[in-house]
Amino acid sequence: MTSAPINWDLFSNSGSQIDPATRWPEAPPWRAWQRQEHEPDTSNSADEEYWQQVEKLPEQQERTRRRGEVLQLPRDESNQLTEPAERVRLAVNAAIHLRRPLLITGTPGSGKTSLAHAIAWELRLGPVLHWPITPRSRLIEDGLYLYDALGRLHDSQFAATSDADKGKRSPDDFPVADYISLGPVGTAFLPFQRPRVLLIDELDKSDLQLPNELLNLFEEGEYEIPQLIREAKRRANKNSHPVRTHDPGATAQIPAGRVRCHEFPIVVMTSNRERDFPAAFHRRCIRVDMPAPTDQAAFQSLVRKHFEQQNRGKLADKKNVLDEIVTFLETTKQEDRATDQLLNVLHLLTQSNSAGPTKEQVETLRAVLYKGLRGRDGSPEGS
């Protein structure tokens, strides 16, 4: 089968997926990772076998499809991307061609997280590998890999004290690989021929050191698992055991305990602007702001896209829906409210009479559902 030509606009946000035969653009020389002697050649069946495992994850695939398909960057009345939306689209394509991570900032609910799903769905790159950040998130244990040393010790001690197995077990019966599982970041940097989409969500919630710890990984495109390195030396030329990855039920071989990407993953990091990042971190990222819809046409298009999944897209043209959009625009400061607050109200408004709230209840619900994002709990409703 002839490959389709390389296209600059890989990500178009057009609502359709790319041709499966589309060739991936070559990386800049300073961002290309060549296969080393200790690494497997994934041009053979190993890479395809893993992708077959990934494609058998219907729940994860459906989540990416559902979220990615509805994400529509803001458009004007002629259905053209607004200038801020076009900046986002161009930034995504630049990140793909340059093999650089994206840092997407914006207000809560503006679609930053959904952008990662839209990229994965449109470019046919499998389900998104999602790492939600908290103040306690650690790069190695939570992002790269987790080693269950206590589980291995427990299993070996139990076998040693068992009458039936006493003296019959060796360390090879408890391979280290059986007790290691890769996290979302560790899985994203496996040597795939096609890149995965890695979502590092709400990075601004991390501790101060995590962005700096990511720098070396983003520059080198590789990491080591010391436990597997020691195991490889001990086992000499024996075949390595597969390790579990972040994709449920999927496993991968990690010869010599070193992981080195072949295609830099499409890394999407989101931030709600709750903190600043070091200049060294900014230098290695492509940064762009995620715009929220600001006019009636953009909101109407967004609503139609979301409601189409329930075959209710035409409801976006109903008078009560249009009136609600106008009211939302007139009374809401966008920096203090999220788009999905409007979607919540519209979902209730468009229910059948038997399933939805009464008009009086809707009025009360508006005050609850439109409450400002940064308002204190217990403050007057609607503030």
Secondary structure, DSSP 8 states (H G I E B T S, - for coil): ---B---S-S---SSS---TTB------GGG-----TTS--TTSHHHHHHHHHHTT-HHHHHHHHHHHHH----B-TTS-B-HHHHHHHHHHHHHHHHT--EEEE--TTSSHHHHHHHHHHHTT--S-EEEE--TT--IIIIIIEEE-HHHHHHHHHHHHH-TTTTTT--GGGS-GGGGEEE-HHHHHTS--SS--EEEEETGGGS-TTHHHHHHHHHHH-EEE-HHHHHHHHHHTTS----EE-SSTT-EE--GGGEEE-SS--EEEEEE-SSS---HHHHHTSEEEE-----SHHHHHHHHHHHHGGGT-GGGGGSHHHHHHHHHHHHH--GGGS-HHHHHHHHHHHTS-TTTS--HHHHHHHHHHHT--TT--TTS-TT-
